[in-house]
Each structure stands twice: as structure tokens, then as C-alpha cells.
Amino acid sequence: MSALDLRGMSDADVESALSLLEESLSNDERAREVARAIGPATVVFAAVDSDRRVAVELAGGRILLRLDSVTAYDVMIEATEDTLSEIFRGASDADAAYFSGRLSVRGSLMTAFRLRARLLGLVQEHVVGMGSPLAVGRAWAYRGAGPPH
């Protein structure tokens, strides 16, 4: 896969795919280091055109991902599902989306910038390395050797 694409997927499929991505990230020491450096923090990626929210919790060296309607967060990043999908798969630059107004940030800008600088590249690497189930519109069992290093 080469895309993290939330569009048109059921919540159950998104939850399954997030679980697979979380597992992949949990096996990467670099991701655990980033979680320790940035956390504890809760970041919500909110798709403004679908009201779907993906919560990312960074705590104790762990990155937890879930589909949620979380109300308490340190940072909320809002954009359309298209823009979020483009950013997650590396097809669009997060900074360009922010400065063009396609993406907005509520809460701690410092945490948002730290996430972009330290975590986004790892997520993109894992999404591409896994062959993300989100791209094909359904969750499928990924139990491979893990992402490329």
C-alpha cells in the first residue's frame, strides 16, 4: 500500500486498521522513543467533513491509536479526510496544508510541531511499509516482519 485513506470505510474497518498500525509502531523503538519524548499527550485528528476522529495517545513510551469522540486533548488537528489522508501517506506537506488553511490546529502548537517533526515521518514509513489496509477500503490481517528500517 501507499496510502492511508479513511474515506468510505466503516468505523469497524478503520478501528481494525488503526490496531494494525498501532502494533507496527509498537514494534519500532524509534516510535517508542518519540512517544516518551513528546508524551504524555493526546492528539486528535478530526475530519471536518465526516466528523470522524482518530485519537493518538502518547504515554509511557507507547503510541495508542483509536477511533474515538475524545473531548479532552492537548492538540486537535482538523482537516478534510482527503487532506488528512494525503498527509498520512506523504502526498501532501503538513506545513503547506496548515499555512494554506487546509488544516487547522487547536490547542498546543508546540506539541503539534513536535509531532510533525518527530512522529509524522515514522507514521508515513509504517503506513507505506505495512501496505496499509486503509488504502484498500477494508481491514486485512497484517502479521509480517514489520516496517522497513
Secondary structure, 3 states (H helix, E strand, C coil): CCCCCCCCCCHHHHHHHHHHHHHHHHCCHHHHHHHHHHCCEEEEEEECCCCCEEEEEEECCEEEEEECCCCCCCEEEEECHHHHHHHHCCCCCHHHHHHCCCEEEEECHHHHHHHHHHCHHHHHHHHHHHCCCCCCCCCCCCCCCCCCC
